[in-house]
Structure formats: C-alpha cells, structure tokens
C-alpha cells in the first residue's frame, strides 16, 4: 500500500504539471502505456516485462504451439541473404507443396528477402488461415533451380521434438538423439510419444536429450515430461516470496535407459530444471557448457485492457539440489564447439563437427 501511494502521488504531480503547462497534445493512451512500462522497468525484476495488448496476443499465440503459417523451421542464410529451410513439419502446407530442408526462400510475394528484411519476410509468410502466399524457391547445386510456389496458410501444430536414431559401432541398438526445442503446451505430448516409440518400437540403447539453445517455457510442461522419466519422488520445489514451498511429485513409473543431456549457455529456465532434475536422481550425465542460470518462475498476469505484466513470482528448486539462479547448471563433462562453429545453427552443423554431440556419443562407446 505504501508503494502504491508513493508512486501514485509522484506520478500525479507530474501529470498535473503537464496538464497545466504543456503546449503540445497529450496522447492519454500513450502516457498510460509508458507509465506501465516505466513501473516494470524500475522494479529491478530482470525478467519482468510489460506487454501491450497486441504483443500479449502474439505471445499467447506462440505459447499455444499453433500458428497460421506454412509449417517450416528456418534460419537466415547470411551469405546469400535468403531464408533457409531447416525443417519441414509433418502435416503442413509446406510438406504438401514439396518444400524440402536446405531449400532457400529468396522472395516472398515477388519481393527479395534482402529488400524487405528477414523479420518482415517471416511476418509476410505468416498470415490469416486460408490465405495464399507466393514464395520463390532456390534449390539444387548452387541453387540453380529457381521456381515460384503458391501455398495456402493454415493452422500448423509446431513440432517441439525431433528424433534421430544414431547407430554406433559396438552397440546392437541405436541411441535416440532427441532435440527439445522449447516447452510449449504441446511439447509434453510430443515428447512422451517419441520416448515411448523409442523404447517400444525402436528398442533404443539410451537417449541423448539436446537442450542447447532451449530458453525454457511452461513449468507444467517440463513437470509432465520429467514425471515420465523420473522414479517416485519430488520433481520440483516452487518457493514463493514468503518462503513457502509447493512440491510437484513424480509417480513410480520411469525410464530405465541411460540418458545424456546436452547443454550450453543458452539452456535456460525450464530446460535447466529438466537437466538438474535428471542429474539429481542420477539418471543422466550432463555434457556441454554451464547453463544460463535462470531459476525464477514468471507469471504472466493479464490486465482488463488486453495487456499483461510478466512478473517474477517465485523461485524453483530442483528435487534435491540448490536453486541455480545466477550460477547455472555445470556439466559433468565439459565440451565446447570449435570457434568457427559457435555461430552456426545447430540444425546445420554436421554431426562429425559437433564436438558436444560427439562427447555425448563417446559416453555410449
């Protein structure tokens, strides 16, 4: 109450001065937005943020794991300044239209990517369900095959999990290399399906879970995923501002195959909890680099005008180890990429050049 009174008193004085003396026009909506942003900015909450109504709507669409687009994962090809397709999603317009990994999108709607810019090009590829977008594709040796393709946008379920079965000399069964790209509300279902398929159909020797560049996501999602992997016991302890703890528990069903987790400095938040929890139970060896160090939970609280505030509302602690805020999770086996590959998208990095993945595979040897 004291905080509210002091802030409102000061802000009220400033507003009165402007209302009385300012010679320009006052946009009340802009002032209100700026005030909200300013309050959050000076709270000292390094993960806190204010989101206007339009931005909040976009965030919620991203959390849903569904979007109106064509169904591809892409990266900017700096050398050719074109959009390079890394992955084509299942049951997507892109797959039906024949797009392939390594294809280049050089134009959107007849305009060069270099002219309109990468971010604007991505926005133009997305659009309303049922509308059509024309892409100019370059393919083949030296990208000599160039053609236009028309694709009708529709809702696409984002794939947060990718699976590759890696055969190794000396092992009778493959190792499951599973990339976990984020933790949205669809990730847990995809993950549990893939893990079950690996154990039942593929009968894998073990798992490598790649969490490099995974910035986290929904706490409920990572809890569900860990519940499927861990034996009976705590998964995570949530500690609020009063020091009270809420503990999420795992049931007795667990995965018995050996596991390795790959991390780097961009492995954060829920991805760090995933890593620390598996290690707390002695279920996984961590390979790579020390993680980002984000051990706080943010709550996104909507406001009646459609905007929202993201506030750090609690700390989360792994099952048995300490909170990793500001320090990260250190690997059991340190491994770094060669300097020339540190800025290369991991989807484009050949396995033989991926020293972190090779260090994980060496454990299985």
C-alpha positions as CSV (number, residue, x, y, z in Angstrom):
1,X,0.0,0.0,0.0
2,X,2.9,2.4,0.8
3,X,4.4,1.6,-2.6
4,X,1.2,2.3,-4.4
5,X,0.6,5.6,-2.5
6,X,4.1,7.0,-3.1
7,X,4.2,6.1,-6.8
8,X,0.7,7.5,-7.5
9,X,1.5,10.7,-5.6
10,X,4.6,11.3,-7.6
11,X,3.1,10.4,-10.9
12,X,0.0,12.5,-10.1
13,X,2.1,15.6,-9.6
14,X,4.0,15.1,-12.9
15,X,0.7,14.6,-14.7
16,X,-0.8,17.7,-13.2
17,X,2.2,19.8,-14.3
18,X,1.9,18.5,-17.9
19,X,-1.9,19.0,-17.9
20,X,-1.4,22.6,-16.8
21,X,1.6,23.8,-18.7
22,X,2.4,21.5,-21.7
23,X,1.8,23.3,-25.1
24,X,1.6,20.1,-27.1
25,X,-1.1,17.4,-27.5
26,X,-1.2,14.7,-24.8
27,X,-2.0,11.2,-26.0
28,X,-3.5,9.7,-22.9
29,X,-3.2,6.1,-24.1
30,X,0.5,6.5,-24.9
31,X,1.1,8.1,-21.5
32,X,-0.7,5.2,-19.7
33,X,1.4,2.6,-21.7
34,X,4.6,4.4,-20.9
35,X,3.8,4.6,-17.2
36,X,3.1,0.9,-17.1
37,X,6.4,0.2,-18.9
38,X,8.3,2.5,-16.6
39,X,7.0,0.9,-13.4
40,X,8.1,-2.5,-14.5
41,X,11.5,-1.2,-15.8
42,X,12.4,0.3,-12.4
43,X,11.2,-2.7,-10.2
44,X,14.6,-4.4,-10.5
45,X,12.9,-7.5,-11.9
46,X,15.3,-8.6,-14.6
47,X,12.8,-11.0,-16.1
48,X,9.8,-8.7,-15.6
49,X,8.1,-7.0,-18.6
50,X,5.1,-5.1,-19.7
51,X,3.3,-6.3,-22.9
52,X,0.8,-4.2,-24.7
53,X,-2.4,-5.8,-26.0
54,X,-1.1,-6.6,-29.5
55,X,2.2,-8.0,-28.2
56,X,0.4,-10.1,-25.5
57,X,-1.9,-11.6,-28.1
58,X,1.2,-12.7,-30.2
59,X,2.8,-14.2,-27.1
60,X,-0.2,-16.2,-26.3
61,X,-0.4,-17.5,-29.9
62,X,3.3,-18.6,-29.5
63,X,2.6,-20.4,-26.3
64,X,-0.3,-22.3,-27.9
65,X,2.2,-24.1,-30.2
66,X,-0.1,-23.4,-33.1
67,X,0.1,-20.6,-35.8
68,X,-1.2,-19.7,-39.2
69,X,1.6,-20.3,-41.5
70,X,3.2,-22.9,-43.8
71,X,5.0,-25.2,-41.3
72,X,8.7,-24.8,-41.6
73,X,11.7,-24.1,-39.3
74,X,14.0,-21.5,-40.8
75,X,17.2,-19.5,-40.4
76,X,18.7,-16.6,-42.2
77,X,21.4,-17.6,-44.6
78,X,23.8,-14.6,-44.2
79,X,25.9,-15.4,-47.2
80,X,23.0,-15.3,-49.7
81,X,20.7,-13.2,-47.5
82,X,17.8,-15.7,-48.0
83,X,15.6,-17.7,-45.7
84,X,17.0,-21.3,-45.4
85,X,14.6,-24.1,-44.6
86,X,15.9,-26.3,-41.8
87,X,12.9,-28.5,-41.1
88,X,9.6,-29.2,-42.8
89,X,6.9,-30.1,-40.3
90,X,4.6,-33.1,-40.7
91,X,1.0,-32.5,-41.9
92,X,1.9,-29.0,-43.0
93,X,1.2,-27.0,-46.2
94,X,4.9,-26.8,-46.8
95,X,5.3,-30.6,-46.9
96,X,2.3,-30.9,-49.2
97,X,3.7,-28.3,-51.5
98,X,7.0,-30.2,-51.8
99,X,9.3,-27.9,-49.8
100,X,12.5,-29.6,-48.6
101,X,15.2,-28.9,-46.0
102,X,18.0,-26.8,-47.5
103,X,15.6,-25.0,-49.9
104,X,16.1,-21.2,-50.0
105,X,13.2,-18.8,-49.9
106,X,14.6,-15.9,-51.9
107,X,11.4,-13.9,-52.4
108,X,8.0,-13.5,-50.7
109,X,5.2,-12.2,-52.8
110,X,7.7,-11.3,-55.5
111,X,9.9,-9.2,-53.2
112,X,13.5,-10.1,-52.4
113,X,14.3,-11.0,-48.8
114,X,17.3,-8.6,-49.0
115,X,14.9,-5.7,-49.8
116,X,12.2,-6.4,-47.2
117,X,14.4,-7.8,-44.4
118,X,14.4,-11.2,-42.6
119,X,11.8,-10.3,-39.9
120,X,9.4,-8.7,-42.2
121,X,9.7,-11.6,-44.6
122,X,8.8,-14.0,-41.8
123,X,5.8,-11.9,-41.0
124,X,4.7,-12.0,-44.6
125,X,5.0,-15.8,-44.8
126,X,2.6,-16.0,-41.8
127,X,-0.9,-14.7,-42.2
128,X,-4.6,-15.5,-41.9
129,X,-5.8,-19.0,-42.2
130,X,-7.0,-19.8,-45.8
131,X,-5.0,-17.0,-47.5
132,X,-2.3,-17.7,-50.0
133,X,1.4,-16.7,-50.2
134,X,3.7,-16.9,-53.2
135,X,7.3,-18.0,-52.4
136,X,10.2,-18.0,-54.8
137,X,12.4,-21.1,-54.0
138,X,16.0,-21.8,-55.0
139,X,17.1,-25.4,-54.9
140,X,19.8,-27.8,-56.1
141,X,23.5,-27.4,-56.9
142,X,24.5,-23.8,-56.4
143,X,20.7,-23.1,-56.0
144,X,20.4,-23.0,-59.8
145,X,16.8,-24.3,-59.8
146,X,14.6,-21.4,-59.1
147,X,10.8,-21.5,-59.2
148,X,7.6,-20.0,-57.6
149,X,5.3,-21.9,-55.4
150,X,1.8,-20.9,-54.0
151,X,1.0,-22.2,-50.6
152,X,-2.3,-21.7,-48.6
153,X,-1.7,-20.9,-45.0
154,X,-3.5,-22.9,-42.3
155,X,-3.1,-23.7,-38.6
156,X,0.1,-25.8,-38.1
157,X,1.0,-27.7,-35.0
158,X,4.5,-26.8,-34.1
159,X,7.0,-29.6,-33.6
160,X,9.0,-29.1,-30.5
161,X,10.6,-32.5,-30.6
162,X,12.8,-34.0,-33.2
163,X,14.2,-37.6,-33.2
164,X,17.1,-39.2,-34.9
165,X,18.3,-42.8,-34.4
166,X,22.1,-43.0,-34.3
167,X,23.7,-46.3,-35.0
168,X,27.1,-46.9,-33.3
169,X,29.8,-49.5,-33.6
170,X,29.7,-51.9,-30.7
171,X,26.1,-51.3,-29.9
172,X,23.4,-53.6,-31.0
173,X,20.7,-51.0,-30.6
174,X,20.6,-47.3,-31.7
175,X,20.9,-44.2,-29.5
176,X,18.0,-41.9,-29.6
177,X,19.1,-38.3,-30.3
178,X,16.2,-36.2,-29.2
179,X,16.2,-32.4,-29.7
180,X,13.8,-30.5,-27.3
181,X,13.4,-27.1,-28.9
182,X,11.1,-25.5,-26.3
183,X,8.5,-26.3,-23.7
184,X,5.1,-25.2,-25.0
185,X,1.8,-26.8,-24.2
186,X,2.1,-29.4,-27.0
187,X,5.7,-30.4,-26.2
188,X,4.9,-32.9,-23.4
189,X,2.5,-34.9,-25.5
190,X,5.1,-35.0,-28.4
191,X,7.9,-35.9,-26.1
192,X,6.1,-38.8,-24.3
193,X,5.0,-40.2,-27.7
194,X,8.6,-40.1,-29.0
195,X,10.1,-41.6,-25.9
196,X,7.5,-44.4,-25.9
197,X,8.2,-45.1,-29.6
198,X,12.0,-45.2,-28.9
199,X,11.6,-47.7,-26.0
200,X,8.8,-49.9,-27.6
201,X,9.3,-49.8,-31.4
202,X,13.0,-48.9,-31.7
203,X,14.2,-50.5,-28.5
204,X,17.0,-47.9,-28.2
205,X,20.1,-48.4,-26.1
206,X,19.7,-44.9,-24.5
207,X,18.9,-41.3,-25.0
208,X,20.7,-38.0,-25.8
209,X,18.4,-35.1,-24.9
210,X,19.7,-31.9,-26.7
211,X,18.6,-28.8,-24.8
212,X,21.2,-26.4,-26.3
213,X,19.6,-23.0,-27.1
214,X,16.4,-24.1,-25.4
215,X,15.2,-21.0,-23.5
216,X,12.5,-22.8,-21.5
217,X,8.8,-22.4,-21.5
218,X,5.9,-23.6,-19.4
219,X,6.6,-25.1,-16.0
220,X,3.6,-27.5,-16.2
221,X,5.1,-28.9,-19.5
222,X,8.5,-29.7,-18.1
223,X,6.9,-31.3,-14.9
224,X,4.8,-33.6,-17.1
225,X,7.9,-34.6,-19.1
226,X,10.0,-35.3,-16.0
227,X,7.2,-37.3,-14.4
228,X,7.5,-39.7,-17.4
229,X,11.3,-40.0,-16.9
230,X,11.9,-40.0,-13.1
231,X,11.2,-42.5,-10.4
232,X,8.9,-41.8,-7.5
233,X,9.8,-38.6,-5.6
234,X,9.9,-34.8,-6.0
235,X,10.2,-33.2,-9.4
236,X,10.5,-29.5,-8.5
237,X,10.0,-27.3,-5.4
238,X,8.3,-23.9,-6.0
239,X,9.1,-21.3,-3.4
240,X,7.1,-18.1,-3.2
241,X,8.0,-14.7,-1.8
242,X,7.0,-15.8,1.7
243,X,9.3,-18.8,1.6
244,X,6.5,-21.4,1.4
245,X,7.1,-24.4,-0.9
246,X,4.9,-26.3,-3.2
247,X,6.3,-29.7,-4.3
248,X,5.4,-31.5,-7.5
249,X,5.8,-35.2,-7.3
250,X,6.6,-38.0,-9.8
251,X,4.9,-41.3,-9.8
252,X,6.8,-44.7,-9.7
253,X,6.9,-45.2,-13.5
254,X,10.2,-44.1,-15.0
255,X,12.5,-44.7,-18.0
256,X,15.3,-47.1,-17.2
257,X,17.5,-46.5,-20.2
258,X,20.7,-44.4,-19.8
259,X,20.4,-40.7,-20.6
260,X,22.7,-37.8,-21.6
261,X,21.7,-34.1,-21.6
262,X,23.4,-31.6,-23.9
263,X,23.6,-28.0,-22.6
264,X,25.1,-24.7,-23.5
265,X,25.0,-21.1,-22.2
266,X,21.6,-20.6,-23.8
267,X,20.0,-23.5,-22.0
268,X,17.7,-21.7,-19.6
269,X,14.8,-21.8,-17.1
270,X,12.6,-25.0,-17.6
271,X,15.4,-26.5,-19.7
272,X,17.8,-26.1,-16.7
273,X,15.2,-27.7,-14.4
274,X,14.9,-30.6,-16.8
275,X,18.7,-31.0,-16.7
276,X,19.2,-30.6,-12.9
277,X,16.3,-32.9,-12.0
278,X,17.6,-35.8,-14.1
279,X,21.1,-35.4,-12.6
280,X,19.7,-35.1,-9.0
281,X,18.3,-38.7,-9.4
282,X,21.5,-39.9,-11.0
283,X,19.6,-40.6,-14.2
284,X,21.6,-38.5,-16.7
285,X,25.1,-37.3,-17.4
286,X,25.3,-33.6,-18.4
287,X,27.6,-32.7,-21.3
288,X,28.5,-29.3,-22.7
289,X,28.7,-25.9,-21.1
290,X,27.3,-24.3,-17.9
291,X,23.7,-23.2,-18.5
292,X,22.3,-19.7,-18.4
293,X,21.2,-19.6,-14.7
294,X,17.5,-18.6,-14.6
295,X,15.9,-20.2,-11.6
296,X,12.9,-17.9,-11.2
297,X,9.3,-18.5,-12.3
298,X,7.5,-15.7,-14.2
299,X,3.7,-15.3,-14.0
300,X,2.0,-13.6,-16.9
301,X,-0.9,-11.6,-15.4
302,X,-3.4,-10.2,-17.9
303,X,-5.0,-6.7,-17.5
304,X,-8.6,-5.9,-18.4
305,X,-7.5,-3.8,-21.5
306,X,-5.8,-6.8,-23.1
307,X,-2.3,-6.0,-22.0
308,X,-0.3,-8.0,-19.4
309,X,2.5,-7.9,-16.9
310,X,5.2,-10.6,-16.6
311,X,6.4,-10.7,-13.0
312,X,9.0,-12.9,-11.3
313,X,6.7,-14.5,-8.7
314,X,8.6,-17.5,-7.3
315,X,11.8,-19.5,-7.4
316,X,12.1,-23.1,-8.5
317,X,14.4,-25.5,-7.0
318,X,15.4,-28.9,-8.4
319,X,14.4,-32.1,-6.5
320,X,17.4,-32.1,-4.2
321,X,20.0,-29.6,-5.4
322,X,20.1,-25.8,-4.9
323,X,18.5,-23.1,-7.0
324,X,20.6,-22.3,-10.0
325,X,19.6,-18.6,-10.4
326,X,22.7,-16.6,-11.5
327,X,25.0,-19.6,-11.5
328,X,23.6,-22.1,-13.9
329,X,24.0,-25.9,-14.0
330,X,27.5,-27.1,-14.5
331,X,28.1,-30.0,-16.9
332,X,29.7,-33.3,-15.7
333,X,31.6,-33.4,-19.0
334,X,32.7,-30.1,-20.3
335,X,32.7,-29.7,-24.1
336,X,32.7,-26.7,-26.4
337,X,32.2,-26.2,-30.1
338,X,35.1,-25.2,-32.2
339,X,35.3,-21.4,-32.6
340,X,34.3,-21.4,-36.3
341,X,31.1,-23.3,-35.4
342,X,29.9,-21.3,-32.4
343,X,27.6,-19.1,-34.6
344,X,26.4,-21.9,-36.9
345,X,22.8,-23.0,-36.4
346,X,22.9,-26.4,-34.7
347,X,20.5,-27.8,-37.4
348,X,23.1,-27.1,-40.0
349,X,26.1,-28.3,-38.0
350,X,27.3,-31.8,-39.3
351,X,27.4,-34.4,-36.5
352,X,31.0,-35.1,-37.1
353,X,31.8,-31.4,-36.4
354,X,29.6,-31.2,-33.4
355,X,32.1,-31.8,-30.6
356,X,29.5,-31.6,-27.9
357,X,27.3,-34.3,-29.5
358,X,30.4,-36.4,-30.1
359,X,31.3,-36.1,-26.4
360,X,27.8,-37.4,-25.6
361,X,28.2,-40.3,-28.1
362,X,31.6,-41.1,-26.6
363,X,29.9,-41.9,-23.3
364,X,28.0,-44.7,-25.1
365,X,31.1,-46.1,-26.6
